[in-house]
Amino acid sequence: QGCRIYLCGTKSDLLEEDRRKRGVDFHDVQDYADEIKADLFETSSKTGQSVDELFQKVAEDYVYFTAFQVMTEEKGVDLGQRSGAYFYGCFHH
């Protein structure tokens, strides 16, 4: 709960040489990603394909969801807490 999921297919550069090397059908993976509400990336360390996009998405989601969480947290005041920040009194010149 509250977790983002990123599915990363690797070695996409091998598919450029021979599409038959694909271990899993792309549409099956896309359907599964949709089902579990995950972001899907096909990456290659060798060529760098989609690596920047993957890390960019993770970073953007972190910033967005962290900010959203902070904005939606319940704020409260502990009425039993003593603080020296309040001064009460009557002052005359």
PDB file of N, CA, C and O in Angstrom:
ATOM      1  N   GLN A   1       0.836  -1.173   0.000  1.00  0.00           N
ATOM      2  CA  GLN A   1       0.000   0.000   0.000  1.00  0.00           C
ATOM      3  C   GLN A   1       0.888   1.246   0.000  1.00  0.00           C
ATOM      4  O   GLN A   1       1.835   1.339   0.781  1.00  0.00           O
ATOM      5  N   GLY A   2       0.586   2.171  -0.853  1.00  0.00           N
ATOM      6  CA  GLY A   2       1.359   3.394  -0.928  1.00  0.00           C
ATOM      7  C   GLY A   2       2.681   3.246  -1.659  1.00  0.00           C
ATOM      8  O   GLY A   2       3.494   4.170  -1.653  1.00  0.00           O
ATOM      9  N   CYS A   3       2.911   2.107  -2.284  1.00  0.00           N
ATOM     10  CA  CYS A   3       4.171   1.882  -3.003  1.00  0.00           C
ATOM     11  C   CYS A   3       3.961   2.046  -4.502  1.00  0.00           C
ATOM     12  O   CYS A   3       2.925   1.669  -5.050  1.00  0.00           O
ATOM     13  N   ARG A   4       4.945   2.603  -5.135  1.00  0.00           N
ATOM     14  CA  ARG A   4       4.956   2.694  -6.591  1.00  0.00           C
ATOM     15  C   ARG A   4       5.712   1.482  -7.120  1.00  0.00           C
ATOM     16  O   ARG A   4       6.680   1.030  -6.509  1.00  0.00           O
ATOM     17  N   ILE A   5       5.263   0.957  -8.264  1.00  0.00           N
ATOM     18  CA  ILE A   5       5.903  -0.213  -8.857  1.00  0.00           C
ATOM     19  C   ILE A   5       6.425   0.158 -10.238  1.00  0.00           C
ATOM     20  O   ILE A   5       5.723   0.770 -11.043  1.00  0.00           O
ATOM     21  N   TYR A   6       7.666  -0.223 -10.495  1.00  0.00           N
ATOM     22  CA  TYR A   6       8.301   0.034 -11.783  1.00  0.00           C
ATOM     23  C   TYR A   6       8.795  -1.305 -12.324  1.00  0.00           C
ATOM     24  O   TYR A   6       9.683  -1.925 -11.737  1.00  0.00           O
ATOM     25  N   LEU A   7       8.230  -1.746 -13.427  1.00  0.00           N
ATOM     26  CA  LEU A   7       8.689  -2.973 -14.074  1.00  0.00           C
ATOM     27  C   LEU A   7       9.742  -2.594 -15.104  1.00  0.00           C
ATOM     28  O   LEU A   7       9.514  -1.735 -15.955  1.00  0.00           O
ATOM     29  N   CYS A   8      10.883  -3.237 -15.017  1.00  0.00           N
ATOM     30  CA  CYS A   8      11.997  -2.907 -15.906  1.00  0.00           C
ATOM     31  C   CYS A   8      12.449  -4.144 -16.660  1.00  0.00           C
ATOM     32  O   CYS A   8      13.037  -5.061 -16.087  1.00  0.00           O
ATOM     33  N   GLY A   9      12.168  -4.153 -17.943  1.00  0.00           N
ATOM     34  CA  GLY A   9      12.722  -5.185 -18.807  1.00  0.00           C
ATOM     35  C   GLY A   9      14.114  -4.749 -19.199  1.00  0.00           C
ATOM     36  O   GLY A   9      14.317  -3.602 -19.597  1.00  0.00           O
ATOM     37  N   THR A  10      15.074  -5.646 -19.093  1.00  0.00           N
ATOM     38  CA  THR A  10      16.468  -5.282 -19.365  1.00  0.00           C
ATOM     39  C   THR A  10      16.966  -5.928 -20.656  1.00  0.00           C
ATOM     40  O   THR A  10      16.317  -6.795 -21.241  1.00  0.00           O
ATOM     41  N   LYS A  11      18.117  -5.480 -21.064  1.00  0.00           N
ATOM     42  CA  LYS A  11      18.802  -6.006 -22.259  1.00  0.00           C
ATOM     43  C   LYS A  11      17.990  -5.798 -23.540  1.00  0.00           C
ATOM     44  O   LYS A  11      17.987  -6.648 -24.431  1.00  0.00           O
ATOM     45  N   SER A  12      17.311  -4.668 -23.616  1.00  0.00           N
ATOM     46  CA  SER A  12      16.510  -4.387 -24.813  1.00  0.00           C
ATOM     47  C   SER A  12      17.377  -4.270 -26.064  1.00  0.00           C
ATOM     48  O   SER A  12      16.879  -4.412 -27.181  1.00  0.00           O
ATOM     49  N   ASP A  13      18.677  -4.009 -25.878  1.00  0.00           N
ATOM     50  CA  ASP A  13      19.573  -3.924 -27.042  1.00  0.00           C
ATOM     51  C   ASP A  13      19.657  -5.262 -27.773  1.00  0.00           C
ATOM     52  O   ASP A  13      19.897  -5.282 -28.980  1.00  0.00           O
ATOM     53  N   LEU A  14      19.467  -6.372 -27.074  1.00  0.00           N
ATOM     54  CA  LEU A  14      19.509  -7.687 -27.722  1.00  0.00           C
ATOM     55  C   LEU A  14      18.332  -7.888 -28.663  1.00  0.00           C
ATOM     56  O   LEU A  14      18.420  -8.654 -29.623  1.00  0.00           O
ATOM     57  N   LEU A  15      17.228  -7.197 -28.386  1.00  0.00           N
ATOM     58  CA  LEU A  15      16.041  -7.329 -29.240  1.00  0.00           C
ATOM     59  C   LEU A  15      16.253  -6.677 -30.599  1.00  0.00           C
ATOM     60  O   LEU A  15      15.620  -7.062 -31.582  1.00  0.00           O
ATOM     61  N   GLU A  16      17.144  -5.690 -30.655  1.00  0.00           N
ATOM     62  CA  GLU A  16      17.435  -5.044 -31.935  1.00  0.00           C
ATOM     63  C   GLU A  16      18.100  -6.033 -32.889  1.00  0.00           C
ATOM     64  O   GLU A  16      17.918  -5.960 -34.104  1.00  0.00           O
ATOM     65  N   GLU A  17      18.866  -6.951 -32.322  1.00  0.00           N
ATOM     66  CA  GLU A  17      19.548  -7.960 -33.139  1.00  0.00           C
ATOM     67  C   GLU A  17      18.586  -9.057 -33.592  1.00  0.00           C
ATOM     68  O   GLU A  17      18.628  -9.507 -34.737  1.00  0.00           O
ATOM     69  N   ASP A  18      17.707  -9.483 -32.657  1.00  0.00           N
ATOM     70  CA  ASP A  18      16.817 -10.605 -32.965  1.00  0.00           C
ATOM     71  C   ASP A  18      15.594 -10.542 -32.049  1.00  0.00           C
ATOM     72  O   ASP A  18      15.695 -10.811 -30.852  1.00  0.00           O
ATOM     73  N   ARG A  19      14.442 -10.185 -32.613  1.00  0.00           N
ATOM     74  CA  ARG A  19      13.197 -10.062 -31.839  1.00  0.00           C
ATOM     75  C   ARG A  19      12.789 -11.375 -31.169  1.00  0.00           C
ATOM     76  O   ARG A  19      12.044 -11.358 -30.189  1.00  0.00           O
ATOM     77  N   ARG A  20      13.257 -12.489 -31.674  1.00  0.00           N
ATOM     78  CA  ARG A  20      12.892 -13.793 -31.101  1.00  0.00           C
ATOM     79  C   ARG A  20      13.553 -14.021 -29.744  1.00  0.00           C
ATOM     80  O   ARG A  20      13.197 -14.958 -29.030  1.00  0.00           O
ATOM     81  N   LYS A  21      14.507 -13.173 -29.390  1.00  0.00           N
ATOM     82  CA  LYS A  21      15.170 -13.296 -28.090  1.00  0.00           C
ATOM     83  C   LYS A  21      14.301 -12.783 -26.946  1.00  0.00           C
ATOM     84  O   LYS A  21      14.645 -12.949 -25.775  1.00  0.00           O
ATOM     85  N   ARG A  22      13.184 -12.166 -27.285  1.00  0.00           N
ATOM     86  CA  ARG A  22      12.286 -11.643 -26.250  1.00  0.00           C
ATOM     87  C   ARG A  22      11.750 -12.815 -25.435  1.00  0.00           C
ATOM     88  O   ARG A  22      11.173 -13.752 -25.986  1.00  0.00           O
ATOM     89  N   GLY A  23      11.944 -12.756 -24.126  1.00  0.00           N
ATOM     90  CA  GLY A  23      11.507 -13.832 -23.250  1.00  0.00           C
ATOM     91  C   GLY A  23      10.025 -13.792 -22.938  1.00  0.00           C
ATOM     92  O   GLY A  23       9.410 -14.829 -22.687  1.00  0.00           O
ATOM     93  N   VAL A  24       9.447 -12.593 -22.954  1.00  0.00           N
ATOM     94  CA  VAL A  24       8.036 -12.416 -22.610  1.00  0.00           C
ATOM     95  C   VAL A  24       7.413 -11.482 -23.636  1.00  0.00           C
ATOM     96  O   VAL A  24       8.019 -10.483 -24.026  1.00  0.00           O
ATOM     97  N   ASP A  25       6.213 -11.806 -24.067  1.00  0.00           N
ATOM     98  CA  ASP A  25       5.517 -10.969 -25.038  1.00  0.00           C
ATOM     99  C   ASP A  25       5.267  -9.579 -24.449  1.00  0.00           C
ATOM    100  O   ASP A  25       4.798  -9.448 -23.318  1.00  0.00           O
ATOM    101  N   PHE A  26       5.587  -8.543 -25.233  1.00  0.00           N
ATOM    102  CA  PHE A  26       5.445  -7.168 -24.753  1.00  0.00           C
ATOM    103  C   PHE A  26       4.023  -6.869 -24.309  1.00  0.00           C
ATOM    104  O   PHE A  26       3.823  -6.234 -23.274  1.00  0.00           O
ATOM    105  N   HIS A  27       3.038  -7.310 -25.067  1.00  0.00           N
ATOM    106  CA  HIS A  27       1.643  -7.002 -24.733  1.00  0.00           C
ATOM    107  C   HIS A  27       1.213  -7.681 -23.435  1.00  0.00           C
ATOM    108  O   HIS A  27       0.414  -7.125 -22.682  1.00  0.00           O
ATOM    109  N   ASP A  28       1.733  -8.868 -23.169  1.00  0.00           N
ATOM    110  CA  ASP A  28       1.447  -9.536 -21.896  1.00  0.00           C
ATOM    111  C   ASP A  28       2.015  -8.733 -20.730  1.00  0.00           C
ATOM    112  O   ASP A  28       1.365  -8.568 -19.698  1.00  0.00           O
ATOM    113  N   VAL A  29       3.231  -8.239 -20.910  1.00  0.00           N
ATOM    114  CA  VAL A  29       3.868  -7.440 -19.862  1.00  0.00           C
ATOM    115  C   VAL A  29       3.115  -6.131 -19.668  1.00  0.00           C
ATOM    116  O   VAL A  29       2.890  -5.705 -18.535  1.00  0.00           O
ATOM    117  N   GLN A  30       2.724  -5.490 -20.765  1.00  0.00           N
ATOM    118  CA  GLN A  30       1.981  -4.233 -20.674  1.00  0.00           C
ATOM    119  C   GLN A  30       0.647  -4.451 -19.963  1.00  0.00           C
ATOM    120  O   GLN A  30       0.253  -3.643 -19.122  1.00  0.00           O
ATOM    121  N   ASP A  31      -0.044  -5.531 -20.293  1.00  0.00           N
ATOM    122  CA  ASP A  31      -1.313  -5.846 -19.627  1.00  0.00           C
ATOM    123  C   ASP A  31      -1.102  -6.060 -18.130  1.00  0.00           C
ATOM    124  O   ASP A  31      -1.893  -5.590 -17.312  1.00  0.00           O
ATOM    125  N   TYR A  32      -0.040  -6.767 -17.780  1.00  0.00           N
ATOM    126  CA  TYR A  32       0.258  -7.012 -16.369  1.00  0.00           C
ATOM    127  C   TYR A  32       0.592  -5.703 -15.656  1.00  0.00           C
ATOM    128  O   TYR A  32       0.123  -5.464 -14.543  1.00  0.00           O
ATOM    129  N   ALA A  33       1.390  -4.865 -16.289  1.00  0.00           N
ATOM    130  CA  ALA A  33       1.738  -3.569 -15.696  1.00  0.00           C
ATOM    131  C   ALA A  33       0.479  -2.737 -15.467  1.00  0.00           C
ATOM    132  O   ALA A  33       0.333  -2.101 -14.423  1.00  0.00           O
ATOM    133  N   ASP A  34      -0.420  -2.742 -16.435  1.00  0.00           N
ATOM    134  CA  ASP A  34      -1.679  -2.010 -16.277  1.00  0.00           C
ATOM    135  C   ASP A  34      -2.493  -2.574 -15.119  1.00  0.00           C
ATOM    136  O   ASP A  34      -3.086  -1.830 -14.339  1.00  0.00           O
ATOM    137  N   GLU A  35      -2.512  -3.895 -15.020  1.00  0.00           N
ATOM    138  CA  GLU A  35      -3.293  -4.571 -13.976  1.00  0.00           C
ATOM    139  C   GLU A  35      -2.812  -4.202 -12.573  1.00  0.00           C
ATOM    140  O   GLU A  35      -3.621  -3.995 -11.669  1.00  0.00           O
ATOM    141  N   ILE A  36      -1.507  -4.121 -12.399  1.00  0.00           N
ATOM    142  CA  ILE A  36      -0.966  -3.811 -11.071  1.00  0.00           C
ATOM    143  C   ILE A  36      -0.621  -2.328 -10.917  1.00  0.00           C
ATOM    144  O   ILE A  36      -0.017  -1.925  -9.923  1.00  0.00           O
ATOM    145  N   LYS A  37      -1.004  -1.530 -11.900  1.00  0.00           N
ATOM    146  CA  LYS A  37      -0.774  -0.076 -11.887  1.00  0.00           C
ATOM    147  C   LYS A  37       0.717   0.256 -11.747  1.00  0.00           C
ATOM    148  O   LYS A  37       1.120   1.075 -10.922  1.00  0.00           O
ATOM    149  N   ALA A  38       1.511  -0.407 -12.578  1.00  0.00           N
ATOM    150  CA  ALA A  38       2.957  -0.191 -12.573  1.00  0.00           C
ATOM    151  C   ALA A  38       3.378   0.577 -13.814  1.00  0.00           C
ATOM    152  O   ALA A  38       2.692   0.555 -14.836  1.00  0.00           O
ATOM    153  N   ASP A  39       4.511   1.254 -13.713  1.00  0.00           N
ATOM    154  CA  ASP A  39       5.128   1.884 -14.875  1.00  0.00           C
ATOM    155  C   ASP A  39       6.067   0.857 -15.495  1.00  0.00           C
ATOM    156  O   ASP A  39       6.765   0.131 -14.787  1.00  0.00           O
ATOM    157  N   LEU A  40       6.077   0.804 -16.817  1.00  0.00           N
ATOM    158  CA  LEU A  40       6.867  -0.197 -17.531  1.00  0.00           C
ATOM    159  C   LEU A  40       7.960   0.476 -18.346  1.00  0.00           C
ATOM    160  O   LEU A  40       7.711   1.446 -19.063  1.00  0.00           O
ATOM    161  N   PHE A  41       9.172  -0.051 -18.226  1.00  0.00           N
ATOM    162  CA  PHE A  41      10.308   0.460 -18.985  1.00  0.00           C
ATOM    163  C   PHE A  41      11.070  -0.716 -19.576  1.00  0.00           C
ATOM    164  O   PHE A  41      11.301  -1.718 -18.900  1.00  0.00           O
ATOM    165  N   GLU A  42      11.456  -0.590 -20.830  1.00  0.00           N
ATOM    166  CA  GLU A  42      12.379  -1.540 -21.442  1.00  0.00           C
ATOM    167  C   GLU A  42      13.714  -0.824 -21.538  1.00  0.00           C
ATOM    168  O   GLU A  42      13.847   0.175 -22.245  1.00  0.00           O
ATOM    169  N   THR A  43      14.697  -1.340 -20.825  1.00  0.00           N
ATOM    170  CA  THR A  43      15.968  -0.642 -20.692  1.00  0.00           C
ATOM    171  C   THR A  43      17.138  -1.450 -21.252  1.00  0.00           C
ATOM    172  O   THR A  43      17.048  -2.658 -21.472  1.00  0.00           O
ATOM    173  N   SER A  44      18.225  -0.738 -21.469  1.00  0.00           N
ATOM    174  CA  SER A  44      19.478  -1.373 -21.869  1.00  0.00           C
ATOM    175  C   SER A  44      20.626  -0.638 -21.188  1.00  0.00           C
ATOM    176  O   SER A  44      20.812   0.563 -21.386  1.00  0.00           O
ATOM    177  N   SER A  45      21.380  -1.358 -20.397  1.00  0.00           N
ATOM    178  CA  SER A  45      22.578  -0.760 -19.796  1.00  0.00           C
ATOM    179  C   SER A  45      23.631  -0.496 -20.858  1.00  0.00           C
ATOM    180  O   SER A  45      24.399   0.461 -20.766  1.00  0.00           O
ATOM    181  N   LYS A  46      23.657  -1.348 -21.857  1.00  0.00           N
ATOM    182  CA  LYS A  46      24.661  -1.231 -22.917  1.00  0.00           C
ATOM    183  C   LYS A  46      24.480   0.055 -23.717  1.00  0.00           C
ATOM    184  O   LYS A  46      25.446   0.778 -23.958  1.00  0.00           O
ATOM    185  N   THR A  47      23.236   0.344 -24.132  1.00  0.00           N
ATOM    186  CA  THR A  47      22.988   1.530 -24.958  1.00  0.00           C
ATOM    187  C   THR A  47      22.472   2.716 -24.145  1.00  0.00           C
ATOM    188  O   THR A  47      22.477   3.849 -24.625  1.00  0.00           O
ATOM    189  N   GLY A  48      22.028   2.453 -22.915  1.00  0.00           N
ATOM    190  CA  GLY A  48      21.449   3.514 -22.096  1.00  0.00           C
ATOM    191  C   GLY A  48      19.978   3.764 -22.388  1.00  0.00           C
ATOM    192  O   GLY A  48      19.381   4.681 -21.825  1.00  0.00           O
ATOM    193  N   GLN A  49      19.389   2.956 -23.264  1.00  0.00           N
ATOM    194  CA  GLN A  49      17.984   3.153 -23.650  1.00  0.00           C
ATOM    195  C   GLN A  49      17.080   3.140 -22.416  1.00  0.00           C
ATOM    196  O   GLN A  49      17.084   2.187 -21.637  1.00  0.00           O
ATOM    197  N   SER A  50      16.319   4.198 -22.258  1.00  0.00           N
ATOM    198  CA  SER A  50      15.284   4.365 -21.226  1.00  0.00           C
ATOM    199  C   SER A  50      15.798   4.385 -19.794  1.00  0.00           C
ATOM    200  O   SER A  50      14.994   4.440 -18.863  1.00  0.00           O
ATOM    201  N   VAL A  51      17.107   4.341 -19.588  1.00  0.00           N
ATOM    202  CA  VAL A  51      17.641   4.370 -18.226  1.00  0.00           C
ATOM    203  C   VAL A  51      17.390   5.738 -17.593  1.00  0.00           C
ATOM    204  O   VAL A  51      16.926   5.816 -16.455  1.00  0.00           O
ATOM    205  N   ASP A  52      17.692   6.813 -18.317  1.00  0.00           N
ATOM    206  CA  ASP A  52      17.438   8.155 -17.793  1.00  0.00           C
ATOM    207  C   ASP A  52      15.959   8.363 -17.517  1.00  0.00           C
ATOM    208  O   ASP A  52      15.591   8.937 -16.493  1.00  0.00           O
ATOM    209  N   GLU A  53      15.110   7.898 -18.425  1.00  0.00           N
ATOM    210  CA  GLU A  53      13.667   8.057 -18.256  1.00  0.00           C
ATOM    211  C   GLU A  53      13.178   7.331 -17.008  1.00  0.00           C
ATOM    212  O   GLU A  53      12.331   7.842 -16.275  1.00  0.00           O
ATOM    213  N   LEU A  54      13.713   6.143 -16.772  1.00  0.00           N
ATOM    214  CA  LEU A  54      13.336   5.372 -15.585  1.00  0.00           C
ATOM    215  C   LEU A  54      13.699   6.132 -14.314  1.00  0.00           C
ATOM    216  O   LEU A  54      12.854   6.310 -13.436  1.00  0.00           O
ATOM    217  N   PHE A  55      14.937   6.578 -14.209  1.00  0.00           N
ATOM    218  CA  PHE A  55      15.366   7.291 -13.006  1.00  0.00           C
ATOM    219  C   PHE A  55      14.651   8.628 -12.859  1.00  0.00           C
ATOM    220  O   PHE A  55      14.354   9.051 -11.742  1.00  0.00           O
ATOM    221  N   GLN A  56      14.375   9.295 -13.968  1.00  0.00           N
ATOM    222  CA  GLN A  56      13.624  10.550 -13.928  1.00  0.00           C
ATOM    223  C   GLN A  56      12.228  10.307 -13.360  1.00  0.00           C
ATOM    224  O   GLN A  56      11.759  11.074 -12.519  1.00  0.00           O
ATOM    225  N   LYS A  57      11.567   9.250 -13.813  1.00  0.00           N
ATOM    226  CA  LYS A  57      10.217   8.927 -13.347  1.00  0.00           C
ATOM    227  C   LYS A  57      10.212   8.589 -11.861  1.00  0.00           C
ATOM    228  O   LYS A  57       9.339   9.044 -11.121  1.00  0.00           O
ATOM    229  N   VAL A  58      11.185   7.793 -11.423  1.00  0.00           N
ATOM    230  CA  VAL A  58      11.278   7.444 -10.004  1.00  0.00           C
ATOM    231  C   VAL A  58      11.474   8.710  -9.165  1.00  0.00           C
ATOM    232  O   VAL A  58      10.822   8.876  -8.134  1.00  0.00           O
ATOM    233  N   ALA A  59      12.363   9.596  -9.599  1.00  0.00           N
ATOM    234  CA  ALA A  59      12.624  10.835  -8.861  1.00  0.00           C
ATOM    235  C   ALA A  59      11.393  11.733  -8.837  1.00  0.00           C
ATOM    236  O   ALA A  59      11.045  12.276  -7.789  1.00  0.00           O
ATOM    237  N   GLU A  60      10.732  11.894  -9.978  1.00  0.00           N
ATOM    238  CA  GLU A  60       9.529  12.731 -10.028  1.00  0.00           C
ATOM    239  C   GLU A  60       8.435  12.176  -9.124  1.00  0.00           C
ATOM    240  O   GLU A  60       7.784  12.926  -8.396  1.00  0.00           O
ATOM    241  N   ASP A  61       8.236  10.865  -9.170  1.00  0.00           N
ATOM    242  CA  ASP A  61       7.217  10.255  -8.319  1.00  0.00           C
ATOM    243  C   ASP A  61       7.554  10.434  -6.848  1.00  0.00           C
ATOM    244  O   ASP A  61       6.667  10.699  -6.037  1.00  0.00           O
ATOM    245  N   TYR A  62       8.822  10.293  -6.497  1.00  0.00           N
ATOM    246  CA  TYR A  62       9.235  10.478  -5.106  1.00  0.00           C
ATOM    247  C   TYR A  62       8.899  11.890  -4.633  1.00  0.00           C
ATOM    248  O   TYR A  62       8.315  12.071  -3.565  1.00  0.00           O
ATOM    249  N   VAL A  63       9.266  12.874  -5.423  1.00  0.00           N
ATOM    250  CA  VAL A  63       8.995  14.263  -5.051  1.00  0.00           C
ATOM    251  C   VAL A  63       7.498  14.508  -4.962  1.00  0.00           C
ATOM    252  O   VAL A  63       7.027  15.100  -3.991  1.00  0.00           O
ATOM    253  N   TYR A  64       6.744  14.062  -5.960  1.00  0.00           N
ATOM    254  CA  TYR A  64       5.302  14.295  -5.990  1.00  0.00           C
ATOM    255  C   TYR A  64       4.607  13.624  -4.812  1.00  0.00           C
ATOM    256  O   TYR A  64       3.834  14.265  -4.100  1.00  0.00           O
ATOM    257  N   PHE A  65       4.876  12.343  -4.605  1.00  0.00           N
ATOM    258  CA  PHE A  65       4.156  11.616  -3.567  1.00  0.00           C
ATOM    259  C   PHE A  65       4.616  11.997  -2.167  1.00  0.00           C
ATOM    260  O   PHE A  65       3.824  11.927  -1.227  1.00  0.00           O
ATOM    261  N   THR A  66       5.879  12.401  -2.000  1.00  0.00           N
ATOM    262  CA  THR A  66       6.343  12.882  -0.707  1.00  0.00           C
ATOM    263  C   THR A  66       5.666  14.203  -0.375  1.00  0.00           C
ATOM    264  O   THR A  66       5.213  14.404   0.751  1.00  0.00           O
ATOM    265  N   ALA A  67       5.596  15.104  -1.348  1.00  0.00           N
ATOM    266  CA  ALA A  67       4.925  16.390  -1.129  1.00  0.00           C
ATOM    267  C   ALA A  67       3.447  16.175  -0.846  1.00  0.00           C
ATOM    268  O   ALA A  67       2.887  16.837   0.027  1.00  0.00           O
ATOM    269  N   PHE A  68       2.809  15.269  -1.560  1.00  0.00           N
ATOM    270  CA  PHE A  68       1.390  14.981  -1.354  1.00  0.00           C
ATOM    271  C   PHE A  68       1.166  14.429   0.045  1.00  0.00           C
ATOM    272  O   PHE A  68       0.199  14.797   0.712  1.00  0.00           O
ATOM    273  N   GLN A  69       2.050  13.550   0.490  1.00  0.00           N
ATOM    274  CA  GLN A  69       1.921  12.962   1.817  1.00  0.00           C
ATOM    275  C   GLN A  69       2.058  14.033   2.892  1.00  0.00           C
ATOM    276  O   GLN A  69       1.293  14.037   3.856  1.00  0.00           O
ATOM    277  N   VAL A  70       3.012  14.934   2.744  1.00  0.00           N
ATOM    278  CA  VAL A  70       3.207  16.003   3.718  1.00  0.00           C
ATOM    279  C   VAL A  70       1.984  16.903   3.765  1.00  0.00           C
ATOM    280  O   VAL A  70       1.558  17.317   4.844  1.00  0.00           O
ATOM    281  N   MET A  71       1.414  17.210   2.600  1.00  0.00           N
ATOM    282  CA  MET A  71       0.252  18.108   2.551  1.00  0.00           C
ATOM    283  C   MET A  71      -0.989  17.466   3.150  1.00  0.00           C
ATOM    284  O   MET A  71      -1.865  18.181   3.638  1.00  0.00           O
ATOM    285  N   THR A  72      -1.092  16.152   3.130  1.00  0.00           N
ATOM    286  CA  THR A  72      -2.302  15.493   3.604  1.00  0.00           C
ATOM    287  C   THR A  72      -2.178  14.947   5.019  1.00  0.00           C
ATOM    288  O   THR A  72      -3.146  14.407   5.555  1.00  0.00           O
ATOM    289  N   GLU A  73      -1.004  15.077   5.638  1.00  0.00           N
ATOM    290  CA  GLU A  73      -0.852  14.618   7.016  1.00  0.00           C
ATOM    291  C   GLU A  73      -1.713  15.472   7.928  1.00  0.00           C
ATOM    292  O   GLU A  73      -1.861  16.678   7.730  1.00  0.00           O
ATOM    293  N   GLU A  74      -2.273  14.820   8.928  1.00  0.00           N
ATOM    294  CA  GLU A  74      -3.070  15.565   9.896  1.00  0.00           C
ATOM    295  C   GLU A  74      -2.130  16.384  10.760  1.00  0.00           C
ATOM    296  O   GLU A  74      -1.134  15.879  11.279  1.00  0.00           O
ATOM    297  N   LYS A  75      -2.460  17.631  10.901  1.00  0.00           N
ATOM    298  CA  LYS A  75      -1.690  18.510  11.768  1.00  0.00           C
ATOM    299  C   LYS A  75      -2.461  18.632  13.073  1.00  0.00           C
ATOM    300  O   LYS A  75      -3.687  18.739  13.067  1.00  0.00           O
ATOM    301  N   GLY A  76      -1.757  18.616  14.171  1.00  0.00           N
ATOM    302  CA  GLY A  76      -2.425  18.723  15.455  1.00  0.00           C
ATOM    303  C   GLY A  76      -1.591  19.546  16.413  1.00  0.00           C
ATOM    304  O   GLY A  76      -0.423  19.841  16.159  1.00  0.00           O
ATOM    305  N   VAL A  77      -2.210  19.906  17.509  1.00  0.00           N
ATOM    306  CA  VAL A  77      -1.546  20.669  18.549  1.00  0.00           C
ATOM    307  C   VAL A  77      -1.698  19.891  19.841  1.00  0.00           C
ATOM    308  O   VAL A  77      -2.798  19.462  20.186  1.00  0.00           O
ATOM    309  N   ASP A  78      -0.605  19.709  20.551  1.00  0.00           N
ATOM    310  CA  ASP A  78      -0.638  19.047  21.844  1.00  0.00           C
ATOM    311  C   ASP A  78      -0.955  20.099  22.887  1.00  0.00           C
ATOM    312  O   ASP A  78      -0.104  20.919  23.232  1.00  0.00           O
ATOM    313  N   LEU A  79      -2.188  20.076  23.391  1.00  0.00           N
ATOM    314  CA  LEU A  79      -2.612  21.092  24.352  1.00  0.00           C
ATOM    315  C   LEU A  79      -1.923  20.919  25.698  1.00  0.00           C
ATOM    316  O   LEU A  79      -1.900  21.857  26.495  1.00  0.00           O
ATOM    317  N   GLY A  80      -1.370  19.764  25.968  1.00  0.00           N
ATOM    318  CA  GLY A  80      -0.672  19.524  27.222  1.00  0.00           C
ATOM    319  C   GLY A  80       0.782  19.954  27.180  1.00  0.00           C
ATOM    320  O   GLY A  80       1.461  19.937  28.206  1.00  0.00           O
ATOM    321  N   GLN A  81       1.265  20.334  26.020  1.00  0.00           N
ATOM    322  CA  GLN A  81       2.666  20.716  25.868  1.00  0.00           C
ATOM    323  C   GLN A  81       2.870  22.127  26.389  1.00  0.00           C
ATOM    324  O   GLN A  81       2.138  23.046  26.019  1.00  0.00           O
ATOM    325  N   ARG A  82       3.878  22.298  27.258  1.00  0.00           N
ATOM    326  CA  ARG A  82       4.194  23.632  27.779  1.00  0.00           C
ATOM    327  C   ARG A  82       5.247  24.263  26.874  1.00  0.00           C
ATOM    328  O   ARG A  82       6.199  23.611  26.446  1.00  0.00           O
ATOM    329  N   SER A  83       5.056  25.504  26.606  1.00  0.00           N
ATOM    330  CA  SER A  83       6.003  26.200  25.757  1.00  0.00           C
ATOM    331  C   SER A  83       6.309  27.546  26.365  1.00  0.00           C
ATOM    332  O   SER A  83       5.414  28.230  26.863  1.00  0.00           O
ATOM    333  N   GLY A  84       7.563  27.926  26.326  1.00  0.00           N
ATOM    334  CA  GLY A  84       7.965  29.225  26.840  1.00  0.00           C
ATOM    335  C   GLY A  84       7.801  30.328  25.806  1.00  0.00           C
ATOM    336  O   GLY A  84       8.256  31.452  26.018  1.00  0.00           O
ATOM    337  N   ALA A  85       7.166  30.020  24.708  1.00  0.00           N
ATOM    338  CA  ALA A  85       7.055  30.983  23.619  1.00  0.00           C
ATOM    339  C   ALA A  85       5.906  31.956  23.817  1.00  0.00           C
ATOM    340  O   ALA A  85       5.790  32.934  23.078  1.00  0.00           O
ATOM    341  N   TYR A  86       5.061  31.704  24.796  1.00  0.00           N
ATOM    342  CA  TYR A  86       3.902  32.575  24.995  1.00  0.00           C
ATOM    343  C   TYR A  86       4.101  33.387  26.267  1.00  0.00           C
ATOM    344  O   TYR A  86       4.438  32.841  27.318  1.00  0.00           O
ATOM    345  N   PHE A  87       3.891  34.694  26.163  1.00  0.00           N
ATOM    346  CA  PHE A  87       4.022  35.582  27.311  1.00  0.00           C
ATOM    347  C   PHE A  87       2.690  36.258  27.545  1.00  0.00           C
ATOM    348  O   PHE A  87       2.082  36.810  26.629  1.00  0.00           O
ATOM    349  N   TYR A  88       2.256  36.206  28.764  1.00  0.00           N
ATOM    350  CA  TYR A  88       1.006  36.868  29.121  1.00  0.00           C
ATOM    351  C   TYR A  88       1.343  37.923  30.165  1.00  0.00           C
ATOM    352  O   TYR A  88       2.144  37.674  31.066  1.00  0.00           O
ATOM    353  N   GLY A  89       0.747  39.073  30.051  1.00  0.00           N
ATOM    354  CA  GLY A  89       0.997  40.093  31.057  1.00  0.00           C
ATOM    355  C   GLY A  89       0.454  41.439  30.625  1.00  0.00           C
ATOM    356  O   GLY A  89      -0.082  41.611  29.530  1.00  0.00           O
ATOM    357  N   CYS A  90       0.616  42.374  31.524  1.00  0.00           N
ATOM    358  CA  CYS A  90       0.163  43.732  31.270  1.00  0.00           C
ATOM    359  C   CYS A  90       1.385  44.632  31.380  1.00  0.00           C
ATOM    360  O   CYS A  90       2.080  44.629  32.396  1.00  0.00           O
ATOM    361  N   PHE A  91       1.636  45.384  30.350  1.00  0.00           N
ATOM    362  CA  PHE A  91       2.820  46.226  30.332  1.00  0.00           C
ATOM    363  C   PHE A  91       2.400  47.686  30.280  1.00  0.00           C
ATOM    364  O   PHE A  91       1.477  48.054  29.553  1.00  0.00           O
ATOM    365  N   HIS A  92       3.098  48.526  31.070  1.00  0.00           N
ATOM    366  CA  HIS A  92       2.818  49.968  31.084  1.00  0.00           C
ATOM    367  C   HIS A  92       4.098  50.716  30.764  1.00  0.00           C
ATOM    368  O   HIS A  92       5.194  50.230  31.044  1.00  0.00           O
ATOM    369  N   HIS A  93       3.963  51.894  30.177  1.00  0.00           N
ATOM    370  CA  HIS A  93       5.131  52.738  29.872  1.00  0.00           C
ATOM    371  C   HIS A  93       5.459  53.590  31.043  1.00  0.00           C
ATOM    372  O   HIS A  93       6.407  54.373  30.991  1.00  0.00           O
TER     373      HIS A  93
END
